[in-house]
């Protein structure tokens, strides 16, 4: 039965391939644009790099994703990402504004800016990649899928308000969104949290 649920969730996601591709392109373009802008700004005023990294540290502290010893906690990481994923989906319930794009833009921008700052501080590109990729290969797809689901929700509501045809009743659509979140997004986030807490650090340290 669980296998059939997974197949149904993946089939629903495959039906959103065009939107997923659009979301992916927007995410990559936004991150690249932010990285280029930040690289230029940091070159003009190097003190901005230190200020930014301090702010990033304060932001991470406010999320309370580390334990008492200062080590990343996988469960807290998962909860933080789960909350962000859920909010992205819920934003889709607001018609016409396409609010799920905003957390995607914020995450892409932060990733680009922090990457530019790290390179300006002299961190080797290999070390930067090693600090992002081990968990990012799971976390970023989960983020993109969450954004796609949120946009699907918003787009469907807009079409219903405009009295345009929709292939699925709203209750069925909500069921599909929740099933895909539980069976696809959450496992990706769980894997990302475990890897970020226990694997990413040791791998990145090999390149420093």
N, C-alpha and C positions, 0 to 999 in steps of 0.2 A: 504493500500500500504506500509506504514511504517513497519507494522508487517511482511509483506512478505520480505522486505529488511533485517530486523533483522534475520529472519529465514535463509535467504540466507547467511548472514554474519556468523552466527553461524555454518551453515553447512560447509562453507568453512574452518572455524577454526577447526571444528571436523576432517576434512580431513588432518589437520596438527598435529594430536595428538601425533604422534611419535616424531616429531621435537620439539613440545612443551614440552614433557616429557624430552627429551634430554637437552633442554635449562634449564629447571627447575633443573635437577640434576646438571648440570654444575654450575648454579647460587648458589645452596646450598653448593656444594662442595667448590667452590671458596670462598664463604663467611666464611665457617667454617675454611678453611685452613688459610685465612687471620686473622681470630680471634685468632687461636692458635698461629700463628707466632707473632702477635702483643702482645698477653698475655705474651709470653716468653720474647720478647724484652723489654716490659715495666717492667718486673720483674728484668731484668738485669740493666736497667737504668730508674729509676722512673721519671727523668726529661723529658723523651720523652713524657710522658702522657700530661704534661702541654703544651709542645711545640705543640703537635698534636692538642689539643683542641683549642689553639689559632689560629692555621692554619685553622681549621674547621670553627671557628667563622669568620675569614677573608674571607674564601670562601663563606660563606652564605651572608656576607655583600656585596660581589662583585656581587652576583646574584640579589641583591635589591628585596628581597622577603618580606621585612618588610616595614610597613608604617612609617610615621614621628615619631610616638610614640614608635617605636620599636616592634610593634605587627605584627605577621605574617599576610600577606594579601592574602586572598584566591585566588583572581584573579591573582596576581603576581605569586603565587605558581603554579597555573594552567598553566600560560603562560610558566614558566620555564620548567615544566614537559612536556608540549605540544611540546616545542622546542626540548627537548631531545628525545622525542618519534619520532618526524619527522626526526631528524638527523639519528636516528637508522635505520629507514626505508630507507632513502636515501643512507646510507652506503651500503645497499644491492645492489645498482646499480653498484658497483665496482666488477667486476668478480674475482673469484679465491681467493681473500683475506679473504672473510667472515668477513668483518669489523664490522657487527653488534654485533659480540661477544665481541668487545673491550669495548663499553659502558656498556655492561652487566657485564663484568669482573670488570670494574672500580666501578660500583655501588655495586656489591657484596663485593668487597674488602673493600670499604669505610664503608659499613654497619658492616662488621666483625671487622675492626680495631676500629671504634668508639665504638662499643659495648664492646670490650675488654678494651678500655680506660675508659669507664664509670664504668665498674665493678672494675677496678683497683683504681678508685677514690672513691670507696666505695658506689656507687649508688646501692641500692637494686635491685636484679634481677626483682622483681615484678614491680618496678618503671621503669626500663629499658624497660620491655615488654609493660607496659602501655604507654610509650612514643613512641613506634614504631607500635604496633599492630592496634590501632584504625584506622589510615589512611593507614597503611601498607597492610592491608587485601585487599585494593583496588589498592593502588599504585604499589605494587610488581607484582600482576597479570597483570596489564597494562604494566609494564616493560617487563615481560616475553612474553606477547603476541606481543609487538612491536619487541622484538628480534626475535621471531619466524617468524613474517612477513618479517622482513629484511633478515633473512637467507633464507626464501622461495624465495624471490626475487633474491638473489645472486645465489642460487642453480639453479634456473630456467635459469638464464642467462648463467651460466657455461654449463649447459646441451645443451643449444642452440648453444653455441660456439663449443662444441664438437660434434654437430650434433646428439645428442641423443634425443629420442622422448619425447615430453612434452604434457600433456593432454590439456593444455589451450593455446590459442594464447596469445602473450605477452600483447596485449591491454586489453584482458579480464582479465588476471592475475593482471595487474595494477589496473583495476577497482575493482577487488575483494580485493586487498590490501588496497585501499583507502576506500572502503566501510566498511571493518572490522575496520579500524582505526577510522573512524568517528562514527560508530554505537556502537563499543565495547570499544575501547581504550579510546577515549575522555570522555565518560560518567564516566568511572572508575577514570580517572584522575581528573575530576571535583568533584566527590564525595570525593576523597582523599584530594584534596585541601581544601574543605570546612571543612572536619573533622579535618585536621591538624591545620587549622587556629583557629577553634572555639571549638573543642571537646578534642583533644589530650592533650593539656596543663592542663586543669582542671582535667582530669582523672589521668594523671601522678602525679599531685600534691597531690592526695589522698594517694599515696604510699611513699611519701618523708617525 
